[in-house]
């Protein structure tokens, strides 16, 4: 059944497909290119979700740049209206570590419990609009830039916004997309306040990053 069909069960898209991907990765590390080939147009939402899920939980250092860059490239393609995902060879050949997949898989129930309860196809004519697809890509791109900023303990905030928009896009949930836009605004305001505070207190800024 088409992943965008309003009649498909709402728990069978993000929750089940992301679990399937993680189980594959936990047994055999696969490249991002392989995952995108498997998921086609759904790859935008699924792989973006897969890339940012680690930021909800403690994870090994060194992954932020690769995961963030891949997420940014995919979301920018959404912004310009692409429906077929593409990554440069160097990023596409990145293998999602089995260790990281197992770690996310063990925490996935917390995420899917929320998505299965609150997300379902709604306002479908709006949700499947080309312009909304591009707006979602723009919001995810902006939140990914915020996610990649080296500010300690802020990763979960833009991550939640990205996940809301990625899941809403996959599930054709126009109402949840509106929640995602509101979350984008709140996260932007939070980072603005943090930036202002650090600008007014440069000594605090230096101590934070020592």
C-alpha positions in Angstrom: 0.0 0.0 0.0 1.2 3.5 -0.8 2.9 5.1 2.3 0.9 8.3 1.6 -2.4 6.5 1.6 -4.8 8.0 4.1 -6.3 4.5 4.7 -3.0 2.9 5.8 -2.7 2.3 9.6 -1.1 5.3 11.2 1.4 3.2 13.3 2.7 1.4 10.2 4.7 4.2 8.7 7.2 6.0 10.9 7.1 3.7 13.9 7.3 0.4 12.1 9.5 1.5 9.2 12.1 3.2 11.5 12.1 0.1 13.7 12.7 -2.1 10.6 15.6 0.1 9.5 17.2 0.1 12.9 16.9 -3.7 13.2 18.7 -4.0 9.9 21.4 -1.6 11.0 21.8 -3.4 14.3 22.7 -6.6 12.6 24.5 -5.3 9.5 25.9 -1.7 9.2 24.5 -0.2 6.0 25.4 3.0 4.1 23.1 6.0 4.0 22.9 5.5 0.2 21.6 1.9 0.7 18.9 3.2 3.1 17.8 5.9 0.6 17.6 3.4 -2.2 15.4 1.1 0.0 13.0 3.9 1.1 12.7 6.0 -2.1 10.6 9.2 -1.6 9.8 8.1 2.0 13.6 8.2 2.5 13.5 12.0 3.1 11.3 11.6 6.3 12.6 8.2 7.4 16.3 8.9 7.0 16.0 12.4 8.5 14.3 10.8 11.4 17.0 8.1 11.6 19.7 10.8 11.5 18.4 12.9 14.3 17.0 10.2 16.7 20.5 9.8 18.2 20.4 13.4 19.4 17.6 12.6 21.8 19.8 10.3 23.8 23.5 10.3 25.0 25.6 9.2 22.1 29.3 8.7 21.2 31.1 11.9 20.2 32.1 12.6 16.6 28.8 11.8 14.9 27.2 15.3 15.0 28.9 16.7 11.8 28.2 13.7 9.6 24.6 13.1 10.8 23.8 16.8 10.8 25.3 17.4 7.4 23.4 14.5 5.8 20.1 15.7 7.4 20.8 19.3 6.2 21.5 18.1 2.6 18.3 16.1 2.5 16.1 18.8 4.0 17.6 21.4 1.6 16.5 19.1 -1.3 13.0 19.1 0.2 13.1 22.9 0.3 13.8 23.1 -3.5 11.1 20.6 -4.2 13.1 17.4 -4.9 11.2 14.1 -4.3 14.1 11.8 -5.0 16.8 12.0 -2.3 20.5 12.4 -3.2 23.7 12.6 -1.1 27.3 13.2 -2.2 29.3 10.0 -2.4 31.4 10.8 0.7 28.3 11.3 2.9 26.3 8.5 1.1 29.0 6.0 1.9 28.8 6.7 5.7 27.9 3.5 7.5 25.4 3.9 10.3 27.2 2.1 13.2 25.5 -1.0 14.5 26.3 0.0 18.0 24.4 3.3 17.6 21.5 1.5 15.9 21.2 -0.9 18.9 21.3 2.0 21.3 18.6 3.9 19.5 16.5 0.7 19.1 16.5 0.2 22.9 15.1 3.7 23.4 12.7 3.8 20.4 9.6 2.7 22.4 9.6 6.1 24.1 9.4 7.9 20.7 7.0 5.6 19.0 4.6 5.6 21.9 4.2 9.4 21.3 3.9 9.2 17.5 1.4 6.4 17.5 -0.8 8.2 20.0 -0.8 11.7 18.4 0.0 11.3 14.7 -2.4 10.2 11.9 -3.4 11.4 8.5 -5.3 14.8 8.9 -5.8 17.8 6.6 -4.4 15.6 3.9 -5.0 18.0 1.0 -2.8 20.5 2.8 -0.2 18.0 4.1 0.4 16.7 0.6 0.8 20.1 -1.1 4.1 20.7 -2.9 4.5 24.1 -1.1 4.0 22.5 2.3 6.7 19.9 1.4 9.0 22.7 0.7 8.1 24.6 3.9 8.7 21.5 5.9 12.1 21.1 4.3 12.9 24.8 5.1 12.0 24.4 8.7 13.9 21.1 9.1 17.0 22.8 7.4 16.8 25.7 9.9 16.4 23.4 12.9 19.3 21.2 11.7 21.5 24.3 11.6 20.5 25.1 15.2 21.2 21.4 16.1 24.7 21.6 14.7 25.6 24.7 16.8 28.2 23.8 19.5 26.0 24.8 22.4 25.9 22.2 25.2 22.7 20.5 26.3 20.5 22.1 23.5 20.4 19.2 21.0 17.0 17.7 22.1 15.1 21.0 21.4 15.7 21.2 17.6 15.7 17.4 17.4 12.1 17.3 18.7 11.0 19.9 16.1 12.7 18.0 13.3 11.1 14.7 14.3 7.6 16.3 14.5 8.0 17.6 11.0 9.6 14.4 9.6 6.9 12.2 11.1 4.1 14.6 10.1 5.4 14.6 6.5 5.5 10.8 6.3 2.1 10.4 7.9 0.5 13.2 5.9 -0.6 14.9 9.1 -1.3 18.5 8.4 -2.3 19.3 12.0 0.9 17.9 13.3 2.8 20.0 10.7 1.3 23.1 12.3 2.5 21.9 15.7 6.0 21.5 14.0 5.9 25.1 12.8 5.0 26.3 16.3 7.8 24.2 17.7 10.2 25.7 15.1 9.2 29.2 16.3 9.7 28.3 20.0 13.1 26.7 19.4 14.2 29.7 17.4 13.1 32.0 20.2 15.0 29.8 22.7 18.2 29.9 20.7 17.7 33.7 20.2 17.5 34.1 24.0 20.6 31.9 24.5 22.5 33.8 21.9 21.5 37.2 23.5 22.5 35.9 26.9 25.9 34.7 25.7 26.5 37.9 23.8 25.8 39.9 27.0 27.9 37.6 29.1 31.1 36.7 27.1 32.8 35.4 30.2 30.0 32.9 30.7 30.4 31.9 27.0 34.2 31.2 27.5 33.6 29.2 30.7 30.9 27.1 29.0 33.2 26.0 26.2 36.4 25.5 28.3 
